[in-house]
């Protein structure tokens, strides 16, 4: 299996609007619509820079997938997705 490229980088943040504005200002990112994911108590926006999508994610409740991640590790890299041959 060969890795062809990085397709997505997930970033966990406390303040979604602030982080998305940073992507817009620093990288001229194309920003997608706001997606709420109640099942995981989170929301996100995709910020496209070149051929890579940055999934910028923030919690919507004190606990949940992203809130728990932030409490344990702080803001930053959450996941990376790759395009592969198969």
N, CA, C and O atoms as a GROMACS GRO file, in nm:
protein
  344
    1UNK      N    1   0.085  -0.118   0.000
    1UNK     CA    2   0.000   0.000   0.000
    1UNK      C    3   0.090   0.124   0.000
    1UNK      O    4   0.175   0.140   0.087
    2UNK      N    5   0.069   0.210  -0.098
    2UNK     CA    6   0.144   0.335  -0.106
    2UNK      C    7   0.056   0.452  -0.064
    2UNK      O    8  -0.061   0.459  -0.101
    3UNK      N    9   0.114   0.542   0.014
    3UNK     CA   10   0.044   0.665   0.051
    3UNK      C   11   0.064   0.764  -0.062
    3UNK      O   12   0.177   0.798  -0.097
    4UNK      N   13  -0.047   0.811  -0.120
    4UNK     CA   14  -0.039   0.905  -0.231
    4UNK      C   15  -0.030   1.049  -0.185
    4UNK      O   16   0.046   1.129  -0.241
    5UNK      N   17  -0.107   1.084  -0.081
    5UNK     CA   18  -0.102   1.220  -0.030
    5UNK      C   19  -0.182   1.231   0.100
    5UNK      O   20  -0.260   1.141   0.133
    6UNK      N   21  -0.163   1.338   0.170
    6UNK     CA   22  -0.246   1.371   0.286
    6UNK      C   23  -0.373   1.436   0.232
    6UNK      O   24  -0.366   1.529   0.151
    7UNK      N   25  -0.488   1.388   0.276
    7UNK     CA   26  -0.615   1.445   0.230
    7UNK      C   27  -0.682   1.532   0.336
    7UNK      O   28  -0.756   1.625   0.302
    8UNK      N   29  -0.657   1.503   0.463
    8UNK     CA   30  -0.724   1.577   0.570
    8UNK      C   31  -0.638   1.578   0.695
    8UNK      O   32  -0.573   1.480   0.729
    9UNK      N   33  -0.640   1.693   0.762
    9UNK     CA   34  -0.573   1.708   0.891
    9UNK      C   35  -0.678   1.761   0.988
    9UNK      O   36  -0.736   1.867   0.966
   10UNK      N   37  -0.703   1.687   1.095
   10UNK     CA   38  -0.800   1.729   1.196
   10UNK      C   39  -0.732   1.807   1.307
   10UNK      O   40  -0.632   1.762   1.362
   11UNK      N   41  -0.787   1.924   1.338
   11UNK     CA   42  -0.732   2.010   1.442
   11UNK      C   43  -0.841   2.036   1.546
   11UNK      O   44  -0.950   2.082   1.512
   12UNK      N   45  -0.812   2.007   1.672
   12UNK     CA   46  -0.905   2.033   1.782
   12UNK      C   47  -0.874   2.169   1.843
   12UNK      O   48  -0.759   2.199   1.874
   13UNK      N   49  -0.978   2.252   1.859
   13UNK     CA   50  -0.960   2.388   1.912
   13UNK      C   51  -1.070   2.420   2.012
   13UNK      O   52  -1.175   2.355   2.014
   14UNK      N   53  -1.044   2.520   2.094
   14UNK     CA   54  -1.147   2.567   2.187
   14UNK      C   55  -1.243   2.664   2.118
   14UNK      O   56  -1.364   2.659   2.142
   15UNK      N   57  -1.189   2.751   2.034
   15UNK     CA   58  -1.268   2.857   1.970
   15UNK      C   59  -1.266   2.838   1.818
   15UNK      O   60  -1.168   2.870   1.752
   16UNK      N   61  -1.374   2.786   1.764
   16UNK     CA   62  -1.381   2.754   1.622
   16UNK      C   63  -1.368   2.879   1.535
   16UNK      O   64  -1.292   2.879   1.438
   17UNK      N   65  -1.439   2.985   1.569
   17UNK     CA   66  -1.436   3.106   1.487
   17UNK      C   67  -1.296   3.167   1.480
   17UNK      O   68  -1.251   3.209   1.374
   18UNK      N   69  -1.228   3.170   1.594
   18UNK     CA   70  -1.092   3.225   1.598
   18UNK      C   71  -0.997   3.141   1.513
   18UNK      O   72  -0.916   3.196   1.438
   19UNK      N   73  -1.006   3.010   1.525
   19UNK     CA   74  -0.916   2.921   1.450
   19UNK      C   75  -0.943   2.929   1.300
   19UNK      O   76  -0.849   2.931   1.220
   20UNK      N   77  -1.070   2.933   1.261
   20UNK     CA   78  -1.104   2.942   1.118
   20UNK      C   79  -1.055   3.076   1.061
   20UNK      O   80  -1.004   3.080   0.949
   21UNK      N   81  -1.070   3.183   1.136
   21UNK     CA   82  -1.022   3.314   1.092
   21UNK      C   83  -0.870   3.311   1.070
   21UNK      O   84  -0.820   3.373   0.976
   22UNK      N   85  -0.799   3.239   1.154
   22UNK     CA   86  -0.654   3.224   1.138
   22UNK      C   87  -0.621   3.154   1.007
   22UNK      O   88  -0.530   3.196   0.935
   23UNK      N   89  -0.694   3.047   0.975
   23UNK     CA   90  -0.672   2.976   0.848
   23UNK      C   91  -0.702   3.068   0.729
   23UNK      O   92  -0.631   3.064   0.629
   24UNK      N   93  -0.807   3.148   0.741
   24UNK     CA   94  -0.841   3.240   0.632
   24UNK      C   95  -0.733   3.347   0.614
   24UNK      O   96  -0.691   3.375   0.502
   25UNK      N   97  -0.688   3.406   0.724
   25UNK     CA   98  -0.592   3.516   0.718
   25UNK      C   99  -0.451   3.471   0.682
   25UNK      O  100  -0.383   3.538   0.604
   26UNK      N  101  -0.406   3.359   0.737
   26UNK     CA  102  -0.269   3.313   0.712
   26UNK      C  103  -0.253   3.237   0.581
   26UNK      O  104  -0.152   3.250   0.512
   27UNK      N  105  -0.354   3.156   0.547
   27UNK     CA  106  -0.340   3.064   0.433
   27UNK      C  107  -0.439   3.090   0.320
   27UNK      O  108  -0.440   3.018   0.221
   28UNK      N  109  -0.523   3.194   0.334
   28UNK     CA  110  -0.627   3.222   0.235
   28UNK      C  111  -0.712   3.097   0.210
   28UNK      O  112  -0.745   3.066   0.096
   29UNK      N  113  -0.746   3.028   0.317
   29UNK     CA  114  -0.822   2.902   0.308
   29UNK      C  115  -0.962   2.925   0.255
   29UNK      O  116  -1.026   3.027   0.282
   30UNK      N  117  -1.010   2.827   0.179
   30UNK     CA  118  -1.150   2.822   0.139
   30UNK      C  119  -1.226   2.754   0.253
   30UNK      O  120  -1.196   2.641   0.289
   31UNK      N  121  -1.322   2.824   0.311
   31UNK     CA  122  -1.390   2.774   0.430
   31UNK      C  123  -1.528   2.720   0.393
   31UNK      O  124  -1.606   2.786   0.325
   32UNK      N  125  -1.556   2.599   0.440
   32UNK     CA  126  -1.686   2.536   0.416
   32UNK      C  127  -1.789   2.578   0.519
   32UNK      O  128  -1.762   2.661   0.606
   33UNK      N  129  -1.906   2.520   0.507
   33UNK     CA  130  -2.016   2.553   0.597
   33UNK      C  131  -1.994   2.494   0.736
   33UNK      O  132  -1.918   2.398   0.753
   34UNK      N  133  -2.061   2.550   0.833
   34UNK     CA  134  -2.056   2.500   0.970
   34UNK      C  135  -2.137   2.370   0.977
   34UNK      O  136  -2.253   2.366   0.935
   35UNK      N  137  -2.075   2.267   1.031
   35UNK     CA  138  -2.141   2.137   1.048
   35UNK      C  139  -2.150   2.108   1.198
   35UNK      O  140  -2.048   2.101   1.266
   36UNK      N  141  -2.272   2.090   1.247
   36UNK     CA  142  -2.292   2.049   1.386
   36UNK      C  143  -2.305   1.898   1.391
   36UNK      O  144  -2.373   1.837   1.307
   37UNK      N  145  -2.240   1.837   1.489
   37UNK     CA  146  -2.246   1.692   1.506
   37UNK      C  147  -2.291   1.664   1.650
   37UNK      O  148  -2.208   1.635   1.736
   38UNK      N  149  -2.423   1.673   1.677
   38UNK     CA  150  -2.474   1.656   1.813
   38UNK      C  151  -2.437   1.522   1.875
   38UNK      O  152  -2.417   1.512   1.996
   39UNK      N  153  -2.427   1.419   1.793
   39UNK     CA  154  -2.394   1.285   1.842
   39UNK      C  155  -2.259   1.284   1.916
   39UNK      O  156  -2.239   1.206   2.009
   40UNK      N  157  -2.167   1.372   1.873
   40UNK     CA  158  -2.034   1.378   1.934
   40UNK      C  159  -2.010   1.509   2.009
   40UNK      O  160  -1.897   1.537   2.049
   41UNK      N  161  -2.115   1.588   2.030
   41UNK     CA  162  -2.103   1.717   2.100
   41UNK      C  163  -1.991   1.802   2.043
   41UNK      O  164  -1.904   1.851   2.116
   42UNK      N  165  -1.993   1.818   1.911
   42UNK     CA  166  -1.890   1.897   1.844
   42UNK      C  167  -1.948   1.966   1.721
   42UNK      O  168  -2.058   1.933   1.676
   43UNK      N  169  -1.873   2.060   1.668
   43UNK     CA  170  -1.903   2.123   1.540
   43UNK      C  171  -1.771   2.146   1.469
   43UNK      O  172  -1.666   2.150   1.532
   44UNK      N  173  -1.778   2.162   1.338
   44UNK     CA  174  -1.654   2.183   1.263
   44UNK      C  175  -1.678   2.258   1.134
   44UNK      O  176  -1.791   2.268   1.084
   45UNK      N  177  -1.569   2.311   1.080
   45UNK     CA  178  -1.566   2.368   0.946
   45UNK      C  179  -1.444   2.310   0.876
   45UNK      O  180  -1.339   2.290   0.937
   46UNK      N  181  -1.459   2.283   0.747
   46UNK     CA  182  -1.347   2.240   0.666
   46UNK      C  183  -1.280   2.364   0.608
   46UNK      O  184  -1.348   2.451   0.553
   47UNK      N  185  -1.149   2.370   0.620
   47UNK     CA  186  -1.070   2.480   0.564
   47UNK      C  187  -0.974   2.420   0.462
   47UNK      O  188  -0.878   2.352   0.499
   48UNK      N  189  -0.999   2.445   0.335
   48UNK     CA  190  -0.917   2.388   0.229
   48UNK      C  191  -0.800   2.481   0.198
   48UNK      O  192  -0.817   2.600   0.171
   49UNK      N  193  -0.681   2.422   0.204
   49UNK     CA  194  -0.558   2.493   0.167
   49UNK      C  195  -0.490   2.406   0.062
   49UNK      O  196  -0.439   2.298   0.094
   50UNK      N  197  -0.487   2.452  -0.061
   50UNK     CA  198  -0.434   2.369  -0.169
   50UNK      C  199  -0.522   2.246  -0.187
   50UNK      O  200  -0.642   2.258  -0.208
   51UNK      N  201  -0.461   2.128  -0.177
   51UNK     CA  202  -0.536   2.003  -0.192
   51UNK      C  203  -0.565   1.935  -0.059
   51UNK      O  204  -0.611   1.821  -0.056
   52UNK      N  205  -0.537   2.005   0.051
   52UNK     CA  206  -0.555   1.947   0.184
   52UNK      C  207  -0.670   2.015   0.256
   52UNK      O  208  -0.679   2.138   0.259
   53UNK      N  209  -0.759   1.934   0.314
   53UNK     CA  210  -0.868   1.985   0.397
   53UNK      C  211  -0.826   1.979   0.543
   53UNK      O  212  -0.782   1.875   0.592
   54UNK      N  213  -0.839   2.091   0.612
   54UNK     CA  214  -0.817   2.096   0.756
   54UNK      C  215  -0.954   2.096   0.821
   54UNK      O  216  -1.032   2.189   0.803
   55UNK      N  217  -0.983   1.991   0.897
   55UNK     CA  218  -1.110   1.982   0.970
   55UNK      C  219  -1.088   2.048   1.106
   55UNK      O  220  -1.026   1.989   1.195
   56UNK      N  221  -1.138   2.169   1.121
   56UNK     CA  222  -1.119   2.245   1.244
   56UNK      C  223  -1.241   2.218   1.332
   56UNK      O  224  -1.353   2.254   1.297
   57UNK      N  225  -1.217   2.154   1.447
   57UNK     CA  226  -1.325   2.101   1.531
   57UNK      C  227  -1.324   2.166   1.670
   57UNK      O  228  -1.219   2.189   1.729
   58UNK      N  229  -1.444   2.195   1.721
   58UNK     CA  230  -1.457   2.252   1.855
   58UNK      C  231  -1.572   2.184   1.928
   58UNK      O  232  -1.668   2.139   1.866
   59UNK      N  233  -1.562   2.177   2.061
   59UNK     CA  234  -1.670   2.114   2.138
   59UNK      C  235  -1.792   2.204   2.148
   59UNK      O  236  -1.782   2.326   2.138
   60UNK      N  237  -1.907   2.141   2.169
   60UNK     CA  238  -2.031   2.215   2.194
   60UNK      C  239  -2.086   2.185   2.333
   60UNK      O  240  -2.194   2.233   2.369
   61UNK      N  241  -2.013   2.105   2.409
   61UNK     CA  242  -2.055   2.067   2.545
   61UNK      C  243  -1.928   2.046   2.629
   61UNK      O  244  -1.820   2.030   2.573
   62UNK      N  245  -1.942   2.046   2.761
   62UNK     CA  246  -1.825   2.029   2.848
   62UNK      C  247  -1.757   1.892   2.835
   62UNK      O  248  -1.640   1.877   2.868
   63UNK      N  249  -1.833   1.792   2.788
   63UNK     CA  250  -1.774   1.660   2.765
   63UNK      C  251  -1.812   1.616   2.624
   63UNK      O  252  -1.905   1.669   2.564
   64UNK      N  253  -1.741   1.519   2.574
   64UNK     CA  254  -1.763   1.470   2.438
   64UNK      C  255  -1.629   1.444   2.373
   64UNK      O  256  -1.524   1.465   2.434
   65UNK      N  257  -1.632   1.400   2.251
   65UNK     CA  258  -1.510   1.359   2.181
   65UNK      C  259  -1.404   1.470   2.181
   65UNK      O  260  -1.290   1.446   2.222
   66UNK      N  261  -1.440   1.588   2.136
   66UNK     CA  262  -1.341   1.696   2.125
   66UNK      C  263  -1.313   1.760   2.260
   66UNK      O  264  -1.198   1.791   2.290
   67UNK      N  265  -1.415   1.780   2.343
   67UNK     CA  266  -1.394   1.838   2.476
   67UNK      C  267  -1.300   1.750   2.558
   67UNK      O  268  -1.210   1.801   2.625
   68UNK      N  269  -1.320   1.620   2.553
   68UNK     CA  270  -1.233   1.528   2.628
   68UNK      C  271  -1.090   1.530   2.573
   68UNK      O  272  -0.994   1.527   2.650
   69UNK      N  273  -1.077   1.536   2.441
   69UNK     CA  274  -0.944   1.545   2.379
   69UNK      C  275  -0.873   1.672   2.425
   69UNK      O  276  -0.756   1.667   2.464
   70UNK      N  277  -0.943   1.785   2.421
   70UNK     CA  278  -0.883   1.912   2.462
   70UNK      C  279  -0.844   1.911   2.609
   70UNK      O  280  -0.739   1.965   2.646
   71UNK      N  281  -0.927   1.851   2.694
   71UNK     CA  282  -0.896   1.845   2.837
   71UNK      C  283  -0.771   1.763   2.863
   71UNK      O  284  -0.693   1.795   2.953
   72UNK      N  285  -0.752   1.658   2.786
   72UNK     CA  286  -0.637   1.569   2.806
   72UNK      C  287  -0.510   1.619   2.737
   72UNK      O  288  -0.401   1.611   2.795
   73UNK      N  289  -0.523   1.670   2.614
   73UNK     CA  290  -0.405   1.701   2.533
   73UNK      C  291  -0.390   1.848   2.495
   73UNK      O  292  -0.283   1.890   2.452
   74UNK      N  293  -0.497   1.926   2.512
   74UNK     CA  294  -0.493   2.066   2.469
   74UNK      C  295  -0.519   2.077   2.320
   74UNK      O  296  -0.534   1.975   2.251
   75UNK      N  297  -0.525   2.199   2.268
   75UNK     CA  298  -0.554   2.218   2.127
   75UNK      C  299  -0.439   2.171   2.038
   75UNK      O  300  -0.323   2.177   2.077
   76UNK      N  301  -0.476   2.124   1.920
   76UNK     CA  302  -0.373   2.082   1.825
   76UNK      C  303  -0.418   1.966   1.739
   76UNK      O  304  -0.537   1.941   1.722
   77UNK      N  305  -0.319   1.895   1.686
   77UNK     CA  306  -0.343   1.786   1.593
   77UNK      C  307  -0.429   1.676   1.655
   77UNK      O  308  -0.398   1.626   1.763
   78UNK      N  309  -0.537   1.640   1.587
   78UNK     CA  310  -0.628   1.536   1.632
   78UNK      C  311  -0.615   1.411   1.545
   78UNK      O  312  -0.610   1.299   1.597
   79UNK      N  313  -0.609   1.428   1.412
   79UNK     CA  314  -0.596   1.313   1.322
   79UNK      C  315  -0.543   1.357   1.186
   79UNK      O  316  -0.548   1.475   1.151
   80UNK      N  317  -0.493   1.261   1.111
   80UNK     CA  318  -0.447   1.282   0.973
   80UNK      C  319  -0.507   1.171   0.888
   80UNK      O  320  -0.506   1.054   0.928
   81UNK      N  321  -0.559   1.206   0.770
   81UNK     CA  322  -0.613   1.107   0.676
   81UNK      C  323  -0.527   1.108   0.549
   81UNK      O  324  -0.484   1.213   0.503
   82UNK      N  325  -0.504   0.989   0.494
   82UNK     CA  326  -0.420   0.973   0.376
   82UNK      C  327  -0.500   0.914   0.261
   82UNK      O  328  -0.593   0.836   0.283
   83UNK      N  329  -0.465   0.951   0.139
   83UNK     CA  330  -0.515   0.882   0.020
   83UNK      C  331  -0.416   0.770  -0.009
   83UNK      O  332  -0.295   0.793  -0.015
   84UNK      N  333  -0.469   0.649  -0.027
   84UNK     CA  334  -0.384   0.534  -0.055
   84UNK      C  335  -0.430   0.466  -0.184
   84UNK      O  336  -0.538   0.496  -0.234
   85UNK      N  337  -0.347   0.377  -0.236
   85UNK     CA  338  -0.377   0.311  -0.363
   85UNK      C  339  -0.501   0.224  -0.357
   85UNK      O  340  -0.572   0.212  -0.457
   86UNK      N  341  -0.530   0.162  -0.245
   86UNK     CA  342  -0.646   0.074  -0.239
   86UNK      C  343  -0.743   0.122  -0.135
   86UNK      O  344  -0.848   0.061  -0.115
   0.00000   0.00000   0.00000
